[in-house]
């Protein structure tokens, strides 16, 4: 069973989204305006903090960091915070669309 989480915030007229996958291939990804800019594999099942940095396509360009708190193997939920200079902005969770499973009709299709 896959455990996927998304966090999102509009910042400086840009859409910033973090995806966290904790089952199967474990990874953290950062998207800006819907484009993948950073993907990091997650090794192990211990609690840790990951920092993902990118530059927003603003005028002038603006560098931000997103801190992702990963839970340990047994309990907890991930969280994400957008850091821009001295500002620390929590990123609210977003519903993750469930991937469709094949229906019986498609097996015979």
Z-matrix of the N, CA and C atoms (Angstrom, degrees):
N
C 1 1.448
C 2 1.529 1 108.50
N 3 1.293 2 116.26 1 131.92
C 4 1.457 3 121.98 2 -177.12
C 5 1.526 4 110.56 3 -86.06
N 6 1.313 5 115.09 4 140.83
C 7 1.460 6 120.61 5 173.69
C 8 1.522 7 106.49 6 -117.31
N 9 1.333 8 116.09 7 105.25
C 10 1.454 9 121.56 8 179.96
C 11 1.517 10 109.69 9 -120.16
N 12 1.327 11 115.38 10 142.63
C 13 1.455 12 121.75 11 -179.84
C 14 1.519 13 108.15 12 -136.30
N 15 1.338 14 116.81 13 144.53
C 16 1.455 15 122.54 14 175.33
C 17 1.518 16 108.81 15 -127.50
N 18 1.326 17 115.82 16 143.63
C 19 1.461 18 122.85 17 176.32
C 20 1.522 19 106.67 18 -130.33
N 21 1.339 20 116.92 19 144.47
C 22 1.465 21 119.12 20 -173.29
C 23 1.519 22 110.86 21 -145.41
N 24 1.333 23 115.10 22 146.00
C 25 1.465 24 121.54 23 173.60
C 26 1.517 25 108.49 24 -154.66
N 27 1.325 26 115.30 25 138.66
C 28 1.458 27 121.50 26 170.60
C 29 1.523 28 106.04 27 -86.20
N 30 1.349 29 116.20 28 128.31
C 31 1.462 30 119.73 29 -176.79
C 32 1.524 31 109.31 30 -146.95
N 33 1.326 32 117.46 31 127.60
C 34 1.462 33 123.69 32 178.54
C 35 1.531 34 110.76 33 53.60
N 36 1.306 35 116.79 34 42.85
C 37 1.468 36 124.14 35 179.91
C 38 1.530 37 112.62 36 63.37
N 39 1.327 38 116.43 37 24.78
C 40 1.471 39 121.76 38 177.11
C 41 1.524 40 108.70 39 -125.79
N 42 1.313 41 115.59 40 151.68
C 43 1.454 42 122.88 41 177.02
C 44 1.533 43 107.54 42 -96.51
N 45 1.330 44 116.98 43 119.14
C 46 1.468 45 121.65 44 -178.40
C 47 1.529 46 107.89 45 -116.32
N 48 1.330 47 116.65 46 121.60
C 49 1.461 48 122.21 47 -177.67
C 50 1.520 49 109.56 48 -129.47
N 51 1.334 50 115.91 49 139.32
C 52 1.463 51 122.29 50 175.44
C 53 1.518 52 107.47 51 -118.53
N 54 1.329 53 116.27 52 132.03
C 55 1.456 54 122.11 53 174.11
C 56 1.513 55 109.60 54 -113.66
N 57 1.325 56 116.71 55 134.37
C 58 1.464 57 122.27 56 179.78
C 59 1.521 58 107.91 57 -124.27
N 60 1.318 59 117.48 58 124.10
C 61 1.464 60 122.60 59 176.74
C 62 1.526 61 107.08 60 -116.73
N 63 1.334 62 116.18 61 120.27
C 64 1.464 63 120.65 62 -174.79
C 65 1.519 64 113.89 63 -112.03
N 66 1.304 65 118.80 64 6.22
C 67 1.463 66 120.81 65 177.96
C 68 1.518 67 108.04 66 -132.72
N 69 1.313 68 116.61 67 153.96
C 70 1.463 69 119.38 68 -176.23
C 71 1.518 70 108.43 69 69.57
N 72 1.323 71 117.06 70 -124.45
C 73 1.461 72 121.43 71 173.92
C 74 1.515 73 107.51 72 -79.89
N 75 1.326 74 116.31 73 110.26
C 76 1.460 75 120.54 74 -177.33
C 77 1.523 76 109.56 75 -84.07
N 78 1.347 77 115.97 76 127.41
C 79 1.457 78 118.90 77 179.78
C 80 1.519 79 111.35 78 -158.19
N 81 1.335 80 113.80 79 163.63
C 82 1.455 81 122.79 80 175.80
C 83 1.521 82 106.31 81 -124.96
N 84 1.337 83 117.02 82 132.09
C 85 1.463 84 119.81 83 178.69
C 86 1.520 85 110.23 84 -129.70
N 87 1.337 86 114.70 85 148.97
C 88 1.458 87 121.79 86 178.98
C 89 1.523 88 108.02 87 -121.36
N 90 1.333 89 115.73 88 129.14
C 91 1.464 90 121.30 89 178.25
C 92 1.523 91 109.27 90 -120.59
N 93 1.333 92 115.56 91 139.54
C 94 1.459 93 121.56 92 174.32
C 95 1.515 94 106.73 93 -122.49
N 96 1.317 95 115.93 94 123.53
C 97 1.464 96 122.67 95 -176.57
C 98 1.530 97 111.45 96 52.16
N 99 1.321 98 115.55 97 39.40
C 100 1.463 99 121.79 98 176.19
C 101 1.513 100 115.06 99 80.19
N 102 1.336 101 118.21 100 0.66
C 103 1.466 102 121.35 101 179.71
C 104 1.518 103 110.05 102 -106.07
N 105 1.323 104 115.82 103 131.43
C 106 1.464 105 121.44 104 179.74
C 107 1.531 106 109.14 105 -68.54
N 108 1.354 107 116.44 106 124.18
C 109 1.462 108 120.27 107 -179.81
C 110 1.526 109 112.64 108 -115.24
N 111 1.333 110 117.94 109 -26.48
C 112 1.466 111 121.76 110 178.85
C 113 1.522 112 108.43 111 -143.81
N 114 1.343 113 116.42 112 134.16
C 115 1.465 114 121.89 113 171.21
C 116 1.517 115 106.76 114 -134.23
N 117 1.328 116 116.37 115 127.35
C 118 1.462 117 121.14 116 178.38
C 119 1.520 118 109.67 117 -126.64
N 120 1.326 119 117.40 118 130.41
C 121 1.466 120 119.47 119 173.62
C 122 1.528 121 109.37 120 -71.51
N 123 1.316 122 115.76 121 150.78
C 124 1.469 123 121.73 122 177.96
C 125 1.517 124 107.21 123 -114.25
N 126 1.314 125 116.03 124 118.86
C 127 1.461 126 121.13 125 179.83
C 128 1.519 127 109.40 126 -103.49
N 129 1.309 128 116.70 127 139.53
C 130 1.458 129 121.07 128 178.62
C 131 1.515 130 111.88 129 83.75
N 132 1.310 131 114.78 130 174.55
C 133 1.466 132 121.14 131 -176.98
C 134 1.519 133 110.94 132 -126.68
N 135 1.333 134 117.24 133 35.87
C 136 1.461 135 120.22 134 -179.94
C 137 1.528 136 109.79 135 -105.60
N 138 1.318 137 115.77 136 157.73
C 139 1.464 138 120.75 137 179.31
C 140 1.528 139 108.67 138 -68.09
N 141 1.327 140 115.87 139 137.33
C 142 1.457 141 120.21 140 178.65
C 143 1.519 142 110.38 141 -160.52
N 144 1.328 143 115.85 142 166.96
C 145 1.456 144 122.29 143 175.84
C 146 1.520 145 108.06 144 -113.68
N 147 1.332 146 116.10 145 131.79
C 148 1.469 147 122.58 146 175.96
C 149 1.522 148 107.92 147 -112.75
N 150 1.319 149 116.89 148 138.56
C 151 1.456 150 121.87 149 175.14
C 152 1.519 151 108.79 150 -114.83
N 153 1.320 152 116.29 151 123.76
C 154 1.459 153 122.77 152 179.45
C 155 1.524 154 107.64 153 -115.32
N 156 1.330 155 116.67 154 122.61
C 157 1.464 156 121.05 155 -177.88
C 158 1.519 157 110.01 156 -110.31
N 159 1.332 158 115.16 157 145.73
C 160 1.462 159 121.33 158 176.00
C 161 1.522 160 108.79 159 -155.43
N 162 1.313 161 114.77 160 168.93
C 163 1.457 162 121.58 161 176.39
C 164 1.520 163 108.34 162 -112.08
N 165 1.326 164 116.07 163 126.74
C 166 1.457 165 120.71 164 178.98
C 167 1.525 166 109.84 165 -78.04
N 168 1.344 167 116.90 166 144.21
C 169 1.460 168 120.53 167 -179.47
C 170 1.531 169 112.08 168 -80.84
N 171 1.321 170 116.54 169 62.87
C 172 1.460 171 121.79 170 179.85
C 173 1.530 172 107.85 171 -108.45
N 174 1.323 173 116.73 172 175.44
C 175 1.459 174 120.26 173 178.12
C 176 1.517 175 108.34 174 -120.42
N 177 1.305 176 120.29 175 104.91
C 178 1.468 177 128.41 176 1.48
C 179 1.532 178 110.73 177 -77.50
N 180 1.340 179 117.51 178 161.68
C 181 1.471 180 120.54 179 178.26
C 182 1.531 181 110.87 180 -57.39
N 183 1.316 182 115.08 181 146.03
C 184 1.460 183 121.27 182 -174.54
C 185 1.522 184 109.12 183 -128.18
N 186 1.320 185 117.29 184 127.30
C 187 1.465 186 121.53 185 -179.99
C 188 1.522 187 109.61 186 -91.66
N 189 1.326 188 115.49 187 131.95
C 190 1.465 189 121.71 188 176.41
C 191 1.526 190 109.12 189 -127.90
N 192 1.306 191 114.84 190 163.62
C 193 1.458 192 122.07 191 173.49
C 194 1.519 193 107.44 192 -128.85
N 195 1.316 194 116.47 193 141.23
C 196 1.454 195 120.97 194 173.67
C 197 1.526 196 106.82 195 -115.68
N 198 1.331 197 115.97 196 122.19
C 199 1.465 198 121.71 197 177.91
C 200 1.526 199 108.04 198 -97.10
N 201 1.327 200 115.91 199 126.33
C 202 1.457 201 121.75 200 -179.16
C 203 1.521 202 107.93 201 -115.49
N 204 1.323 203 116.26 202 121.93
C 205 1.466 204 122.38 203 176.03
C 206 1.519 205 107.72 204 -92.22
N 207 1.321 206 116.66 205 118.37
C 208 1.463 207 121.52 206 179.71
C 209 1.519 208 109.27 207 -100.72
N 210 1.329 209 117.76 208 136.70
C 211 1.469 210 120.87 209 179.85
C 212 1.520 211 111.09 210 -77.90
N 213 1.320 212 114.87 211 167.07
C 214 1.456 213 120.23 212 173.20
C 215 1.518 214 110.62 213 -74.90
N 216 1.318 215 116.38 214 -175.69
C 217 1.469 216 121.64 215 -174.81
C 218 1.526 217 113.04 216 -69.45
N 219 1.336 218 117.57 217 -29.56
C 220 1.455 219 119.11 218 -171.10
C 221 1.517 220 113.66 219 -94.08
N 222 1.315 221 117.68 220 -46.60
C 223 1.464 222 120.40 221 -174.33
C 224 1.502 223 111.89 222 -136.99
N 225 1.321 224 113.15 223 164.44
C 226 1.446 225 120.48 224 171.19
C 227 1.510 226 113.39 225 105.50
N 228 1.314 227 113.60 226 162.38
C 229 1.453 228 122.22 227 177.97
C 230 1.520 229 108.00 228 -123.93
N 231 1.319 230 117.37 229 148.39
C 232 1.463 231 118.78 230 177.07
C 233 1.526 232 110.71 231 -72.20
N 234 1.329 233 115.52 232 162.65
C 235 1.457 234 121.78 233 174.25
C 236 1.520 235 107.91 234 -145.67
N 237 1.331 236 116.35 235 161.95
C 238 1.464 237 120.63 236 -178.39
C 239 1.525 238 109.72 237 -139.10
N 240 1.352 239 114.78 238 143.48
C 241 1.457 240 122.49 239 178.30
C 242 1.514 241 108.57 240 -132.64
N 243 1.331 242 117.11 241 130.01
C 244 1.457 243 122.19 242 176.27
C 245 1.523 244 107.83 243 -89.75
N 246 1.331 245 116.93 244 128.82
C 247 1.461 246 122.06 245 -179.06
C 248 1.523 247 108.04 246 -115.97
N 249 1.337 248 116.02 247 120.64
C 250 1.460 249 122.47 248 178.21
C 251 1.523 250 106.91 249 -130.72
N 252 1.328 251 116.07 250 100.41
C 253 1.470 252 120.14 251 -175.19
C 254 1.515 253 109.32 252 65.44
N 255 1.333 254 116.05 253 -122.40
C 256 1.470 255 120.86 254 178.75
C 257 1.522 256 112.77 255 -89.74
N 258 1.315 257 117.37 256 -8.16
C 259 1.471 258 121.04 257 -177.88
C 260 1.524 259 110.47 258 -83.28
N 261 1.328 260 115.82 259 130.13
C 262 1.468 261 123.05 260 175.40
C 263 1.526 262 107.05 261 -118.20
N 264 1.341 263 116.26 262 109.98
C 265 1.457 264 121.77 263 -174.28
C 266 1.521 265 110.42 264 -113.93
N 267 1.335 266 118.15 265 117.53
C 268 1.465 267 119.37 266 178.02
C 269 1.525 268 110.15 267 -64.06
N 270 1.312 269 115.84 268 142.73
C 271 1.461 270 121.44 269 177.89
C 272 1.517 271 108.11 270 -101.49
N 273 1.338 272 117.49 271 116.59
C 274 1.461 273 119.15 272 -178.23
C 275 1.529 274 112.09 273 -68.53
N 276 1.339 275 116.47 274 147.91
C 277 1.464 276 119.80 275 176.68
C 278 1.522 277 110.36 276 -67.12
N 279 1.309 278 114.70 277 154.66
C 280 1.453 279 122.46 278 -179.02
C 281 1.524 280 107.98 279 -130.44
N 282 1.326 281 116.94 280 145.44
C 283 1.460 282 119.70 281 178.41
C 284 1.524 283 110.18 282 -61.47
N 285 1.309 284 115.70 283 138.96
C 286 1.462 285 121.93 284 177.62
C 287 1.519 286 107.41 285 -100.20
N 288 1.334 287 117.51 286 123.53
C 289 1.469 288 118.09 287 177.38
C 290 1.520 289 110.00 288 -67.09
N 291 1.317 290 116.19 289 134.18
C 292 1.460 291 120.18 290 178.68
C 293 1.513 292 109.53 291 -77.83
N 294 1.292 293 115.67 292 137.98
C 295 1.455 294 119.59 293 178.25
C 296 1.518 295 108.92 294 -73.40
N 297 1.304 296 115.93 295 135.99
C 298 1.460 297 121.11 296 -177.64
C 299 1.526 298 109.82 297 -70.30
N 300 1.296 299 115.14 298 136.97
C 301 1.456 300 120.68 299 174.87
C 302 1.519 301 107.86 300 -94.57
N 303 1.324 302 118.38 301 148.81
C 304 1.462 303 118.94 302 179.70
C 305 1.521 304 111.09 303 -62.95
N 306 1.300 305 115.26 304 141.15
C 307 1.461 306 119.91 305 177.58
C 308 1.523 307 108.63 306 -88.49
N 309 1.314 308 115.89 307 164.13
C 310 1.467 309 119.83 308 -179.49
C 311 1.523 310 110.72 309 -59.62
N 312 1.337 311 116.79 310 -37.34
C 313 1.463 312 120.16 311 -178.75
C 314 1.533 313 110.80 312 -62.50
N 315 1.353 314 117.40 313 -35.65
C 316 1.457 315 119.32 314 -178.51
C 317 1.529 316 111.80 315 -72.12
N 318 1.338 317 117.34 316 -23.52
C 319 1.467 318 119.70 317 178.67
C 320 1.519 319 111.28 318 -66.02
N 321 1.344 320 115.69 319 -33.36
C 322 1.460 321 120.07 320 -177.03
C 323 1.520 322 111.86 321 -97.41
N 324 1.353 323 116.49 322 -4.21
C 325 1.414 324 123.97 323 -170.00
C 326 1.443 325 119.24 324 -61.63
